[in-house]
Amino acid sequence: MNYSGIATLCVALSLSVVGFSASAGEKSSEVSVLTEQVTAKSDLAKLKAEIQALENSWATADNARNSVAVAAFYADDAVSLSNNKPMVVGKAAIKKDIEANMAKRAKGSTVSYDVLDVFGNENTVTEVGKSTFKDETGKVTSTGKYMAVWEKRNGKYVCIRDIYNDDLKEK
């Protein structure tokens, strides 16, 4: 074999080693990305369960017609975008709105909140959910949907923004 043949062989071997190294590096980064995705999904599942627990407590307070307990879920600087109303700004104004809504609800009626999706991180979580209102017999009287932004303050989640509206009633 002459020198040019040996040189060609060396170049070919070098390229295959470089190609193999790049391939191994790509696989390593793919594994890293997959690990991050699995971790993110498990973190979101944990956050979803935590937010659902908050919503269950919210519903308990709401069904007891306890406006003080419901208002406690809100931050002092919260903003609520109610159905067919102007924005309600601040916990005191939100509490007044809650009281007015509770006064209008039929005796024995209940509400439940189901968290459909969450995104964000352990400090700020955006929730998408649905609400179901039932009469005293358990018959569904209306449904709706909402989004809430929760922020962790002093180790506890508080609602800083929410928006909701009712679904169109079937005729």
Secondary structure by P-SEA (a helix, b strand, c coil): ccaaaaaaaaaaaaaaaaaaaaaaaaaaaaaaaaaaaaaaaaaaaaaaaaaaaaaaaaaaaaaaccccccccccccbbbbbcccccccccaaaaaaaaaaaaaacccccbbbbbbccccccccbbbbbbbbbbbcccccccccccbbbbbbbcccbbbbcbbbbbbccccc
